């Protein structure tokens, strides 16, 4: 059976760009996504101090958990008990927790193929 659809223009993406540096930030959201390597977490961090307060940046973490993984570093920096491998972990325990993020920039293409900069969370450290 034929279908008639109305197509739309893709939503414009406006990246967040801030200088590469350390910032005090809180976890403001977490969602699970699926990629070529399997499921991963997108952890949204919101800068809470300084000139860039209110800016939100993402960190992506695989669900692998050992002392060398980004997810492990996030959990320990946020001072949350490290779950046992194979056990369920409630990501809501991370929401609102504060740490120092290290931001970096990467190139990203917009919908027209133009290259632009986008900041992201590269790593996390506990607050002293």
N, CA, C and O atoms as CSV, one atom per row, in Angstrom:
chain,resi,resn,atom,element,x,y,z
A,1,UNK,N,N,0.844,-1.170,0.000
A,1,UNK,CA,C,0.000,0.000,0.000
A,1,UNK,C,C,0.897,1.243,0.000
A,1,UNK,O,O,1.782,1.347,0.849
A,2,UNK,N,N,0.696,2.182,-0.920
A,2,UNK,CA,C,1.517,3.396,-0.983
A,2,UNK,C,C,1.274,4.292,0.239
A,2,UNK,O,O,0.182,4.328,0.807
A,3,UNK,N,N,2.325,5.003,0.614
A,3,UNK,CA,C,2.222,5.969,1.720
A,3,UNK,C,C,2.678,7.325,1.221
A,3,UNK,O,O,3.607,7.425,0.420
A,4,UNK,N,N,2.029,8.351,1.692
A,4,UNK,CA,C,2.470,9.710,1.404
A,4,UNK,C,C,3.016,10.295,2.692
A,4,UNK,O,O,2.356,10.286,3.731
A,5,UNK,N,N,4.240,10.804,2.600
A,5,UNK,CA,C,4.910,11.356,3.765
A,5,UNK,C,C,5.374,12.769,3.472
A,5,UNK,O,O,5.735,13.109,2.345
A,6,UNK,N,N,5.356,13.572,4.504
A,6,UNK,CA,C,5.918,14.914,4.369
A,6,UNK,C,C,7.285,14.898,5.040
A,6,UNK,O,O,7.391,14.630,6.236
A,7,UNK,N,N,8.317,15.182,4.279
A,7,UNK,CA,C,9.672,15.186,4.828
A,7,UNK,C,C,10.001,16.578,5.344
A,7,UNK,O,O,9.403,17.569,4.924
A,8,UNK,N,N,10.954,16.639,6.255
A,8,UNK,CA,C,11.327,17.931,6.828
A,8,UNK,C,C,12.842,18.091,6.792
A,8,UNK,O,O,13.584,17.123,6.622
A,9,UNK,N,N,13.268,19.298,6.951
A,9,UNK,CA,C,14.690,19.610,7.001
A,9,UNK,C,C,15.225,19.151,8.362
A,9,UNK,O,O,14.550,19.325,9.376
A,10,UNK,N,N,16.436,18.563,8.396
A,10,UNK,CA,C,17.003,18.159,9.687
A,10,UNK,C,C,17.170,19.368,10.611
A,10,UNK,O,O,17.427,20.485,10.162
A,11,UNK,N,N,17.017,19.116,11.893
A,11,UNK,CA,C,17.187,20.172,12.890
A,11,UNK,C,C,18.648,20.611,12.906
A,11,UNK,O,O,19.554,19.778,12.897
A,12,UNK,N,N,18.864,21.900,12.929
A,12,UNK,CA,C,20.227,22.430,12.939
A,12,UNK,C,C,20.875,22.133,14.286
A,12,UNK,O,O,20.264,22.325,15.337
A,13,UNK,N,N,22.118,21.663,14.240
A,13,UNK,CA,C,22.875,21.380,15.445
A,13,UNK,C,C,23.817,22.542,15.717
A,13,UNK,O,O,24.616,22.917,14.859
A,14,UNK,N,N,23.720,23.109,16.911
A,14,UNK,CA,C,24.625,24.186,17.312
A,14,UNK,C,C,25.493,23.645,18.442
A,14,UNK,O,O,25.013,23.459,19.561
A,15,UNK,N,N,26.764,23.393,18.155
A,15,UNK,CA,C,27.630,22.775,19.167
A,15,UNK,C,C,28.003,23.733,20.291
A,15,UNK,O,O,28.048,24.948,20.101
A,16,UNK,N,N,28.269,23.171,21.457
A,16,UNK,CA,C,28.813,23.932,22.576
A,16,UNK,C,C,30.323,23.945,22.419
A,16,UNK,O,O,30.942,22.895,22.242
A,17,UNK,N,N,30.912,25.116,22.483
A,17,UNK,CA,C,32.366,25.241,22.373
A,17,UNK,C,C,32.858,26.112,23.513
A,17,UNK,O,O,32.472,27.275,23.634
A,18,UNK,N,N,33.715,25.538,24.349
A,18,UNK,CA,C,34.367,26.286,25.428
A,18,UNK,C,C,35.848,25.924,25.403
A,18,UNK,O,O,36.212,24.881,24.860
A,19,UNK,N,N,36.714,26.765,25.981
A,19,UNK,CA,C,38.148,26.457,25.960
A,19,UNK,C,C,38.458,25.130,26.657
A,19,UNK,O,O,37.805,24.767,27.635
A,20,UNK,N,N,39.461,24.411,26.143
A,20,UNK,CA,C,39.932,23.193,26.796
A,20,UNK,C,C,40.453,23.567,28.179
A,20,UNK,O,O,41.373,24.374,28.306
A,21,UNK,N,N,39.856,22.973,29.217
A,21,UNK,CA,C,40.242,23.326,30.577
A,21,UNK,C,C,39.503,22.425,31.552
A,21,UNK,O,O,38.720,21.563,31.153
A,22,UNK,N,N,39.763,22.637,32.841
A,22,UNK,CA,C,39.013,21.968,33.896
A,22,UNK,C,C,37.895,22.886,34.360
A,22,UNK,O,O,38.092,24.095,34.483
A,23,UNK,N,N,36.715,22.316,34.620
A,23,UNK,CA,C,35.551,23.071,35.093
A,23,UNK,C,C,34.818,22.259,36.158
A,23,UNK,O,O,34.762,21.031,36.089
A,24,UNK,N,N,34.261,22.954,37.135
A,24,UNK,CA,C,33.388,22.304,38.110
A,24,UNK,C,C,32.040,22.085,37.421
A,24,UNK,O,O,31.468,23.017,36.855
A,25,UNK,N,N,31.537,20.851,37.471
A,25,UNK,CA,C,30.310,20.533,36.744
A,25,UNK,C,C,29.524,19.465,37.486
A,25,UNK,O,O,30.066,18.725,38.307
A,26,UNK,N,N,28.228,19.402,37.177
A,26,UNK,CA,C,27.367,18.375,37.772
A,26,UNK,C,C,26.774,17.513,36.667
A,26,UNK,O,O,26.634,17.943,35.522
A,27,UNK,N,N,26.431,16.286,37.041
A,27,UNK,CA,C,25.757,15.391,36.104
A,27,UNK,C,C,24.311,15.856,36.010
A,27,UNK,O,O,23.592,15.867,37.009
A,28,UNK,N,N,23.884,16.240,34.806
A,28,UNK,CA,C,22.525,16.764,34.636
A,28,UNK,C,C,21.620,15.813,33.862
A,28,UNK,O,O,20.412,16.037,33.788
A,29,UNK,N,N,22.180,14.766,33.293
A,29,UNK,CA,C,21.353,13.797,32.566
A,29,UNK,C,C,22.174,12.610,32.102
A,29,UNK,O,O,23.384,12.712,31.899
A,30,UNK,N,N,21.500,11.483,31.938
A,30,UNK,CA,C,22.158,10.271,31.447
A,30,UNK,C,C,21.167,9.525,30.564
A,30,UNK,O,O,19.995,9.373,30.907
A,31,UNK,N,N,21.661,9.068,29.430
A,31,UNK,CA,C,20.818,8.217,28.585
A,31,UNK,C,C,21.686,7.109,28.004
A,31,UNK,O,O,22.902,7.254,27.877
A,32,UNK,N,N,21.049,6.012,27.659
A,32,UNK,CA,C,21.758,4.909,27.033
A,32,UNK,C,C,21.522,4.976,25.534
A,32,UNK,O,O,20.416,5.266,25.079
A,33,UNK,N,N,22.563,4.708,24.782
A,33,UNK,CA,C,22.475,4.713,23.320
A,33,UNK,C,C,23.128,3.439,22.797
A,33,UNK,O,O,23.790,2.712,23.538
A,34,UNK,N,N,22.931,3.188,21.529
A,34,UNK,CA,C,23.479,1.988,20.890
A,34,UNK,C,C,24.430,2.426,19.786
A,34,UNK,O,O,24.101,3.304,18.988
A,35,UNK,N,N,25.600,1.820,19.742
A,35,UNK,CA,C,26.571,2.137,18.714
A,35,UNK,C,C,27.100,0.879,18.063
A,35,UNK,O,O,26.653,-0.226,18.372
A,36,UNK,N,N,28.049,1.046,17.165
A,36,UNK,CA,C,28.623,-0.091,16.444
A,36,UNK,C,C,29.310,-1.071,17.394
A,36,UNK,O,O,29.374,-2.269,17.117
A,37,UNK,N,N,29.821,-0.561,18.507
A,37,UNK,CA,C,30.516,-1.402,19.492
A,37,UNK,C,C,29.580,-1.925,20.580
A,37,UNK,O,O,30.014,-2.641,21.482
A,38,UNK,N,N,28.291,-1.568,20.498
A,38,UNK,CA,C,27.325,-2.007,21.506
A,38,UNK,C,C,26.773,-0.826,22.292
A,38,UNK,O,O,26.969,0.326,21.904
A,39,UNK,N,N,26.082,-1.105,23.395
A,39,UNK,CA,C,25.463,-0.028,24.163
A,39,UNK,C,C,26.507,0.824,24.884
A,39,UNK,O,O,27.581,0.346,25.250
A,40,UNK,N,N,26.165,2.092,25.077
A,40,UNK,CA,C,27.033,3.007,25.818
A,40,UNK,C,C,26.171,4.053,26.508
A,40,UNK,O,O,24.992,4.206,26.189
A,41,UNK,N,N,26.771,4.775,27.461
A,41,UNK,CA,C,26.082,5.851,28.163
A,41,UNK,C,C,26.517,7.197,27.603
A,41,UNK,O,O,27.687,7.401,27.279
A,42,UNK,N,N,25.560,8.112,27.493
A,42,UNK,CA,C,25.845,9.511,27.194
A,42,UNK,C,C,25.546,10.255,28.482
A,42,UNK,O,O,24.393,10.357,28.903
A,43,UNK,N,N,26.602,10.775,29.107
A,43,UNK,CA,C,26.471,11.467,30.388
A,43,UNK,C,C,26.585,12.959,30.125
A,43,UNK,O,O,27.619,13.445,29.668
A,44,UNK,N,N,25.503,13.682,30.419
A,44,UNK,CA,C,25.481,15.126,30.210
A,44,UNK,C,C,25.979,15.821,31.475
A,44,UNK,O,O,25.464,15.598,32.570
A,45,UNK,N,N,26.986,16.662,31.299
A,45,UNK,CA,C,27.567,17.426,32.403
A,45,UNK,C,C,27.288,18.912,32.187
A,45,UNK,O,O,27.445,19.428,31.081
A,46,UNK,N,N,26.875,19.586,33.248
A,46,UNK,CA,C,26.591,21.019,33.178
A,46,UNK,C,C,27.617,21.780,34.008
A,46,UNK,O,O,27.763,21.528,35.204
A,47,UNK,N,N,28.329,22.714,33.374
A,47,UNK,CA,C,29.298,23.556,34.068
A,47,UNK,C,C,28.518,24.427,35.063
A,47,UNK,O,O,27.505,25.026,34.703
A,48,UNK,N,N,28.992,24.494,36.312
A,48,UNK,CA,C,28.224,25.207,37.341
A,48,UNK,C,C,28.941,26.420,37.933
A,48,UNK,O,O,28.401,27.075,38.824
A,49,UNK,N,N,30.147,26.729,37.454
A,49,UNK,CA,C,30.866,27.904,37.938
A,49,UNK,C,C,31.590,28.593,36.794
A,49,UNK,O,O,31.879,27.983,35.764
A,50,UNK,N,N,31.877,29.870,36.990
A,50,UNK,CA,C,32.708,30.603,36.042
A,50,UNK,C,C,31.963,31.129,34.831
A,50,UNK,O,O,30.733,31.119,34.778
A,51,UNK,N,N,32.740,31.592,33.859
A,51,UNK,CA,C,32.197,32.224,32.658
A,51,UNK,C,C,31.332,31.296,31.820
A,51,UNK,O,O,30.499,31.764,31.045
A,52,UNK,N,N,31.513,30.001,31.960
A,52,UNK,CA,C,30.784,29.051,31.117
A,52,UNK,C,C,29.684,28.303,31.876
A,52,UNK,O,O,29.185,27.277,31.415
A,53,UNK,N,N,29.312,28.835,33.050
A,53,UNK,CA,C,28.245,28.214,33.843
A,53,UNK,C,C,26.982,28.080,32.989
A,53,UNK,O,O,26.602,29.000,32.265
A,54,UNK,N,N,26.346,26.920,33.091
A,54,UNK,CA,C,25.132,26.653,32.324
A,54,UNK,C,C,25.379,25.905,31.028
A,54,UNK,O,O,24.445,25.351,30.449
A,55,UNK,N,N,26.621,25.880,30.561
A,55,UNK,CA,C,26.945,25.140,29.330
A,55,UNK,C,C,26.894,23.646,29.623
A,55,UNK,O,O,27.347,23.196,30.675
A,56,UNK,N,N,26.337,22.878,28.683
A,56,UNK,CA,C,26.209,21.433,28.846
A,56,UNK,C,C,27.054,20.716,27.806
A,56,UNK,O,O,27.044,21.057,26.623
A,57,UNK,N,N,27.788,19.708,28.282
A,57,UNK,CA,C,28.673,18.921,27.434
A,57,UNK,C,C,28.437,17.445,27.697
A,57,UNK,O,O,28.031,17.066,28.795
A,58,UNK,N,N,28.686,16.619,26.709
A,58,UNK,CA,C,28.483,15.177,26.848
A,58,UNK,C,C,29.798,14.428,27.012
A,58,UNK,O,O,30.845,14.834,26.507
A,59,UNK,N,N,29.704,13.327,27.735
A,59,UNK,CA,C,30.776,12.338,27.828
A,59,UNK,C,C,30.162,11.011,27.422
A,59,UNK,O,O,29.022,10.713,27.779
A,60,UNK,N,N,30.902,10.226,26.688
A,60,UNK,CA,C,30.400,8.914,26.280
A,60,UNK,C,C,31.251,7.835,26.922
A,60,UNK,O,O,32.480,7.884,26.883
A,61,UNK,N,N,30.570,6.855,27.519
A,61,UNK,CA,C,31.249,5.771,28.228
A,61,UNK,C,C,30.665,4.439,27.803
A,61,UNK,O,O,29.447,4.273,27.752
A,62,UNK,N,N,31.533,3.497,27.501
A,62,UNK,CA,C,31.041,2.138,27.263
A,62,UNK,C,C,30.549,1.583,28.592
A,62,UNK,O,O,30.822,2.159,29.645
A,63,UNK,N,N,29.834,0.481,28.551
A,63,UNK,CA,C,29.335,-0.134,29.773
A,63,UNK,C,C,30.365,-1.071,30.403
A,63,UNK,O,O,30.093,-1.695,31.429
A,64,UNK,N,N,31.542,-1.171,29.795
A,64,UNK,CA,C,32.620,-1.982,30.372
A,64,UNK,C,C,33.077,-1.329,31.677
A,64,UNK,O,O,33.175,-0.105,31.768
A,65,UNK,N,N,33.354,-2.152,32.676
A,65,UNK,CA,C,33.727,-1.618,33.985
A,65,UNK,C,C,34.961,-2.327,34.521
A,65,UNK,O,O,34.911,-3.488,34.927
A,66,UNK,N,N,36.068,-1.597,34.512
A,66,UNK,CA,C,37.303,-2.011,35.195
A,66,UNK,C,C,38.096,-0.736,35.432
A,66,UNK,O,O,37.755,0.300,34.862
A,67,UNK,N,N,39.139,-0.771,36.250
A,67,UNK,CA,C,39.851,0.473,36.609
A,67,UNK,C,C,40.413,1.280,35.443
A,67,UNK,O,O,40.808,2.429,35.640
A,68,UNK,N,N,40.461,0.718,34.236
A,68,UNK,CA,C,40.989,1.459,33.090
A,68,UNK,C,C,39.906,2.123,32.247
A,68,UNK,O,O,40.233,2.844,31.304
A,69,UNK,N,N,38.622,1.904,32.555
A,69,UNK,CA,C,37.550,2.437,31.707
A,69,UNK,C,C,37.065,3.806,32.183
A,69,UNK,O,O,37.200,4.162,33.354
A,70,UNK,N,N,36.508,4.550,31.255
A,70,UNK,CA,C,35.968,5.874,31.564
A,70,UNK,C,C,34.806,5.765,32.552
A,70,UNK,O,O,34.686,6.596,33.453
A,71,UNK,N,N,33.950,4.753,32.394
A,71,UNK,CA,C,32.825,4.591,33.319
A,71,UNK,C,C,33.327,4.404,34.749
A,71,UNK,O,O,32.762,4.978,35.680
A,72,UNK,N,N,34.361,3.621,34.931
A,72,UNK,CA,C,34.948,3.417,36.260
A,72,UNK,C,C,35.467,4.751,36.817
A,72,UNK,O,O,35.223,5.075,37.980
A,73,UNK,N,N,36.176,5.515,35.994
A,73,UNK,CA,C,36.706,6.811,36.448
A,73,UNK,C,C,35.564,7.749,36.839
A,73,UNK,O,O,35.674,8.480,37.824
A,74,UNK,N,N,34.469,7.733,36.074
A,74,UNK,CA,C,33.333,8.578,36.412
A,74,UNK,C,C,32.717,8.175,37.745
A,74,UNK,O,O,32.464,9.023,38.600
A,75,UNK,N,N,32.476,6.883,37.918
A,75,UNK,CA,C,31.852,6.397,39.154
A,75,UNK,C,C,32.704,6.747,40.369
A,75,UNK,O,O,32.182,7.219,41.379
A,76,UNK,N,N,34.015,6.517,40.276
A,76,UNK,CA,C,34.876,6.802,41.424
A,76,UNK,C,C,35.038,8.305,41.658
A,76,UNK,O,O,35.097,8.743,42.807
A,77,UNK,N,N,35.111,9.102,40.586
A,77,UNK,CA,C,35.227,10.551,40.751
A,77,UNK,C,C,33.966,11.145,41.380
A,77,UNK,O,O,34.040,12.134,42.109
A,78,UNK,N,N,32.820,10.545,41.099
A,78,UNK,CA,C,31.557,11.020,41.668
A,78,UNK,C,C,31.300,10.428,43.055
A,78,UNK,O,O,30.271,10.693,43.677
A,79,UNK,N,N,32.254,9.624,43.526
A,79,UNK,CA,C,32.201,9.021,44.872
A,79,UNK,C,C,30.973,8.152,45.075
A,79,UNK,O,O,30.297,8.216,46.102
A,80,UNK,N,N,30.707,7.338,44.065
A,80,UNK,CA,C,29.613,6.368,44.105
A,80,UNK,C,C,30.262,4.991,44.261
A,80,UNK,O,O,31.287,4.723,43.635
A,81,UNK,N,N,29.681,4.118,45.084
A,81,UNK,CA,C,30.264,2.770,45.200
A,81,UNK,C,C,30.326,2.066,43.838
A,81,UNK,O,O,29.359,2.082,43.076
A,82,UNK,N,N,31.459,1.460,43.549
A,82,UNK,CA,C,31.646,0.758,42.278
A,82,UNK,C,C,30.839,-0.539,42.316
A,82,UNK,O,O,31.039,-1.367,43.204
A,83,UNK,N,N,29.927,-0.721,41.356
A,83,UNK,CA,C,29.121,-1.954,41.353
A,83,UNK,C,C,29.948,-3.161,40.929
A,83,UNK,O,O,30.965,-3.029,40.248
A,84,UNK,N,N,29.499,-4.323,41.338
A,84,UNK,CA,C,30.142,-5.559,40.887
A,84,UNK,C,C,29.788,-5.780,39.420
A,84,UNK,O,O,28.675,-5.490,38.983
A,85,UNK,N,N,30.757,-6.298,38.672
A,85,UNK,CA,C,30.506,-6.622,37.264
A,85,UNK,C,C,29.388,-7.658,37.204
A,85,UNK,O,O,29.395,-8.640,37.946
A,86,UNK,N,N,28.431,-7.424,36.314
A,86,UNK,CA,C,27.295,-8.328,36.171
A,86,UNK,C,C,26.096,-7.936,37.000
A,86,UNK,O,O,25.008,-8.477,36.804
A,87,UNK,N,N,26.271,-6.996,37.934
A,87,UNK,CA,C,25.163,-6.521,38.771
A,87,UNK,C,C,24.553,-5.275,38.139
A,87,UNK,O,O,25.222,-4.566,37.387
A,88,UNK,N,N,23.289,-5.009,38.444
A,88,UNK,CA,C,22.625,-3.806,37.944
A,88,UNK,C,C,23.176,-2.571,38.645
A,88,UNK,O,O,23.602,-2.626,39.798
A,89,UNK,N,N,23.157,-1.466,37.923
A,89,UNK,CA,C,23.663,-0.186,38.425
A,89,UNK,C,C,22.622,0.874,38.098
A,89,UNK,O,O,22.207,1.003,36.946
A,90,UNK,N,N,22.200,1.631,39.100
A,90,UNK,CA,C,21.187,2.663,38.907
A,90,UNK,C,C,21.878,3.982,38.552
A,90,UNK,O,O,22.515,4.596,39.408
A,91,UNK,N,N,21.758,4.416,37.305
A,91,UNK,CA,C,22.419,5.653,36.868
A,91,UNK,C,C,21.853,6.894,37.553
A,91,UNK,O,O,22.503,7.939,37.560
A,92,UNK,N,N,20.656,6.797,38.127
A,92,UNK,CA,C,20.100,7.943,38.856
A,92,UNK,C,C,20.990,8.340,40.027
A,92,UNK,O,O,20.939,9.482,40.483
A,93,UNK,N,N,21.810,7.403,40.519
A,93,UNK,CA,C,22.736,7.720,41.617
A,93,UNK,C,C,23.768,8.762,41.191
A,93,UNK,O,O,24.384,9.401,42.044
A,94,UNK,N,N,23.966,8.943,39.888
A,94,UNK,CA,C,24.953,9.899,39.382
A,94,UNK,C,C,24.369,11.311,39.223
A,94,UNK,O,O,25.102,12.299,39.278
A,95,UNK,N,N,23.055,11.398,39.026
A,95,UNK,CA,C,22.416,12.693,38.752
A,95,UNK,C,C,22.643,13.653,39.922
A,95,UNK,O,O,22.420,13.310,41.083
A,96,UNK,N,N,23.091,14.863,39.583
A,96,UNK,CA,C,23.315,15.906,40.581
A,96,UNK,C,C,24.678,15.865,41.239
A,96,UNK,O,O,25.047,16.814,41.931
A,97,UNK,N,N,25.439,14.800,41.049
A,97,UNK,CA,C,26.774,14.699,41.639
A,97,UNK,C,C,27.714,15.667,40.919
A,97,UNK,O,O,27.565,15.934,39.726
A,98,UNK,N,N,28.685,16.186,41.677
A,98,UNK,CA,C,29.583,17.233,41.179
A,98,UNK,C,C,31.023,16.727,41.161
A,98,UNK,O,O,31.449,15.994,42.053
A,99,UNK,N,N,31.764,17.131,40.129
A,99,UNK,CA,C,33.183,16.792,39.985
A,99,UNK,C,C,33.837,17.845,39.087
A,99,UNK,O,O,33.189,18.793,38.643
A,100,UNK,N,N,35.120,17.659,38.835
A,100,UNK,CA,C,35.843,18.522,37.882
A,100,UNK,C,C,35.946,17.775,36.565
A,100,UNK,O,O,36.421,16.641,36.511
A,101,UNK,N,N,35.491,18.433,35.498
A,101,UNK,CA,C,35.592,17.828,34.172
A,101,UNK,C,C,36.758,18.450,33.411
A,101,UNK,O,O,37.093,19.620,33.599
A,102,UNK,N,N,37.359,17.652,32.562
A,102,UNK,CA,C,38.365,18.140,31.627
A,102,UNK,C,C,37.712,18.151,30.265
A,102,UNK,O,O,37.262,17.115,29.777
A,103,UNK,N,N,37.659,19.330,29.643
A,103,UNK,CA,C,37.035,19.430,28.325
A,103,UNK,C,C,38.101,19.462,27.237
A,103,UNK,O,O,39.215,19.947,27.434
A,104,UNK,N,N,37.720,18.930,26.089
A,104,UNK,CA,C,38.540,19.003,24.878
A,104,UNK,C,C,37.611,19.313,23.717
A,104,UNK,O,O,36.389,19.260,23.851
A,105,UNK,N,N,38.200,19.635,22.586
A,105,UNK,CA,C,37.413,19.931,21.389
A,105,UNK,C,C,37.724,18.921,20.295
A,105,UNK,O,O,38.835,18.401,20.194
A,106,UNK,N,N,36.706,18.660,19.478
A,106,UNK,CA,C,36.892,17.785,18.319
A,106,UNK,C,C,36.202,18.428,17.128
A,106,UNK,O,O,35.333,19.285,17.285
A,107,UNK,N,N,36.600,18.005,15.942
A,107,UNK,CA,C,35.942,18.468,14.724
A,107,UNK,C,C,34.677,17.646,14.507
A,107,UNK,O,O,34.650,16.442,14.761
A,108,UNK,N,N,33.645,18.311,14.038
A,108,UNK,CA,C,32.376,17.652,13.732
A,108,UNK,C,C,31.827,18.293,12.466
A,108,UNK,O,O,31.998,19.491,12.237
A,109,UNK,N,N,31.169,17.486,11.651
A,109,UNK,CA,C,30.562,18.024,10.435
A,109,UNK,C,C,29.090,18.326,10.679
A,109,UNK,O,O,28.380,17.552,11.321
A,110,UNK,N,N,28.643,19.471,10.153
A,110,UNK,CA,C,27.221,19.795,10.247
A,110,UNK,C,C,26.477,19.075,9.118
A,110,UNK,O,O,27.077,18.303,8.368
A,111,UNK,N,N,25.171,19.330,9.000
A,111,UNK,CA,C,24.354,18.603,8.019
A,111,UNK,C,C,24.765,18.895,6.578
A,111,UNK,O,O,24.422,18.137,5.671
A,112,UNK,N,N,25.495,19.984,6.361
A,112,UNK,CA,C,25.948,20.330,5.015
A,112,UNK,C,C,27.398,19.907,4.775
A,112,UNK,O,O,27.957,20.170,3.711
A,113,UNK,N,N,28.008,19.244,5.778
A,113,UNK,CA,C,29.374,18.778,5.629
A,113,UNK,C,C,30.438,19.770,6.055
A,113,UNK,O,O,31.630,19.487,5.935
A,114,UNK,N,N,30.024,20.941,6.557
A,114,UNK,CA,C,30.980,21.953,7.013
A,114,UNK,C,C,31.558,21.511,8.360
A,114,UNK,O,O,30.820,21.078,9.246
A,115,UNK,N,N,32.881,21.623,8.509
A,115,UNK,CA,C,33.556,21.214,9.740
A,115,UNK,C,C,33.459,22.338,10.766
A,115,UNK,O,O,33.702,23.504,10.458
A,116,UNK,N,N,33.095,21.958,12.004
A,116,UNK,CA,C,33.024,22.913,13.105
A,116,UNK,C,C,33.581,22.253,14.359
A,116,UNK,O,O,33.701,21.029,14.413
A,117,UNK,N,N,33.918,23.041,15.354
A,117,UNK,CA,C,34.435,22.537,16.622
A,117,UNK,C,C,33.276,22.220,17.561
A,117,UNK,O,O,32.232,22.870,17.520
A,118,UNK,N,N,33.477,21.210,18.408
A,118,UNK,CA,C,32.513,20.866,19.447
A,118,UNK,C,C,33.296,20.439,20.682
A,118,UNK,O,O,34.214,19.624,20.588
A,119,UNK,N,N,32.936,20.986,21.839
A,119,UNK,CA,C,33.574,20.591,23.089
A,119,UNK,C,C,32.894,19.347,23.641
A,119,UNK,O,O,31.704,19.121,23.422
A,120,UNK,N,N,33.669,18.548,24.358
A,120,UNK,CA,C,33.134,17.348,25.009
A,120,UNK,C,C,33.913,17.104,26.302
A,120,UNK,O,O,34.986,17.671,26.509
A,121,UNK,N,N,33.362,16.260,27.162
A,121,UNK,CA,C,34.023,15.900,28.416
A,121,UNK,C,C,34.986,14.750,28.125
A,121,UNK,O,O,34.566,13.662,27.733
A,122,UNK,N,N,36.275,15.002,28.319
A,122,UNK,CA,C,37.276,13.974,28.062
A,122,UNK,C,C,37.527,13.120,29.303
A,122,UNK,O,O,37.746,11.913,29.194
A,123,UNK,N,N,37.495,13.742,30.479
A,123,UNK,CA,C,37.759,13.008,31.715
A,123,UNK,C,C,37.129,13.741,32.893
A,123,UNK,O,O,36.608,14.848,32.753
A,124,UNK,N,N,37.188,13.108,34.036
A,124,UNK,CA,C,36.549,13.605,35.247
A,124,UNK,C,C,37.474,13.348,36.424
A,124,UNK,O,O,38.128,12.308,36.495
A,125,UNK,N,N,37.524,14.303,37.351
A,125,UNK,CA,C,38.314,14.150,38.585
A,125,UNK,C,C,37.432,14.460,39.771
A,125,UNK,O,O,36.531,15.292,39.663
A,126,UNK,N,N,37.666,13.814,40.903
A,126,UNK,CA,C,36.876,14.145,42.093
A,126,UNK,C,C,37.212,15.551,42.573
A,126,UNK,O,O,38.316,16.049,42.351
A,127,UNK,N,N,36.260,16.174,43.225
A,127,UNK,CA,C,36.556,17.458,43.878
A,127,UNK,C,C,37.383,17.164,45.119
A,127,UNK,O,O,37.193,16.134,45.767
A,128,UNK,N,N,38.278,18.043,45.443
A,128,UNK,CA,C,39.126,17.853,46.629
A,128,UNK,C,C,38.322,17.972,47.891
A,128,UNK,O,O,38.869,17.841,48.986
